[in-house]
Amino acid sequence: MDILTTSERRWSALSLIITAQFMVVLDVAIVNVALPSIKTDLNFSQANLQWVISAYAILFGGALLLGGRLADLLGRRRLFVAGLAVFTASSLLCGLAWSESSLIGFRALQGLGGALLAPAALSLLMTTFAEGRERNLALGIYGAASGSGAAVGVLLGGVLTSYLSWSWIFFINVPVGVAAIALAPLLLQESHAGLAHRHFDFPGAASITVSIAAWEPWKSGTNTSTPHPGTRSRIARIVSANSSAPPSLRSSRFTLVITAKRSPIAATASATRRGSS
């Protein structure tokens, strides 16, 4: 018997999906409160401190469409578990970071895990609940729980930093992630999009991630000089690729990354919608 045929199992699956997505959104905000402690303990320069947040957001936004495509073709539960594993392992490594570069690198890896996890999570929700009242209710719960992640992140980050240390804003993800990985095969059903064309846009994901990372210092105001010609040429190539892309994907390379840095929830929905079209 299919383990997701009963109503009880479907709602248990939703709880697991929401928990995983909540972690992804939580880690955007939970770091903000801990930045002063991180700066002191790891001797961060003020200019590099922004990258603790930006590294996560850039990799999350840059790989989100690719994550949705991989989930459709390789299996949504498989990518959900893989994203969870990367996110959980990188959270542990973030908590153990010993320098500026190590924390920034592990945060980027954490963002990549979130980009694999988030589209798969929303796709699993859509395939678990049939169109109609139950799916609408599930989406409402999903959106509300995800939306509360930012507020909870600020509060939880303050508590953990004050009473334990900044490392625990990352360590808290580890037991939750391990439990979610163990429960995923029991509660989630594997599914594929069944698309005829098996194409992975790795160059597209890499180009937009590198270009947004190159633009970050000027966007954030830490460098007021004119962008290097190499940076402008990379942006120009993306504009050219965007103009020649199919209508269903046109402009997604820009709007998705901007959206991801402002709202991971909206970006996830956008990536899933575009990646499956």
Stockholm file with secondary structure:
# STOCKHOLM 1.0

chainA/1-277         MDILTTSERRWSALSLIITAQFMVVLDVAIVNVALPSIKTDLNFSQANLQWVISAYAILFGGALLLGGRLADLLGRRRLFVAGLAVFTASSLLCGLAWSESSLIGFRALQGLGGALLAPAALSLLMTTFAEGRERNLALGIYGAASGSGAAVGVLLGGVLTSYLSWSWIFFINVPVGVAAIALAPLLLQESHAGLAHRHFDFPGAASITVSIAAWEPWKSGTNTSTPHPGTRSRIARIVSANSSAPPSLRSSRFTLVITAKRSPIAATASATRRGSS
#=GR chainA/1-277 SS CCTTSSHHHHHHHHHHHHHHHHHHHHHHHHHHHHHHHHHHHHTCCHHHHTHHHHHHHHHHHHHHHHHHHHHHHHCHHHHHHHHHHHHHHHHHHHHTCCSHHHHHHHHHHHHHHHHHHHHHHHHHHHHHSCTTHHHHHHHHHHHHHHHHHHHHHHHHHHHHHHHTCTTHHHHTHHHHHHHHHHHHHHHCCCCCCCCSCCCCCHHHHHHHHHHHHHHHHHHHTSCCSCCCHHHHHHHHHHHHHHHTSCTTTTTHHHHHHHHHHHCHHHHHHHHHHHHTC
#=GC SS_cons         CCTTSSHHHHHHHHHHHHHHHHHHHHHHHHHHHHHHHHHHHHTCCHHHHTHHHHHHHHHHHHHHHHHHHHHHHHCHHHHHHHHHHHHHHHHHHHHTCCSHHHHHHHHHHHHHHHHHHHHHHHHHHHHHSCTTHHHHHHHHHHHHHHHHHHHHHHHHHHHHHHHTCTTHHHHTHHHHHHHHHHHHHHHCCCCCCCCSCCCCCHHHHHHHHHHHHHHHHHHHTSCCSCCCHHHHHHHHHHHHHHHTSCTTTTTHHHHHHHHHHHCHHHHHHHHHHHHTC
//
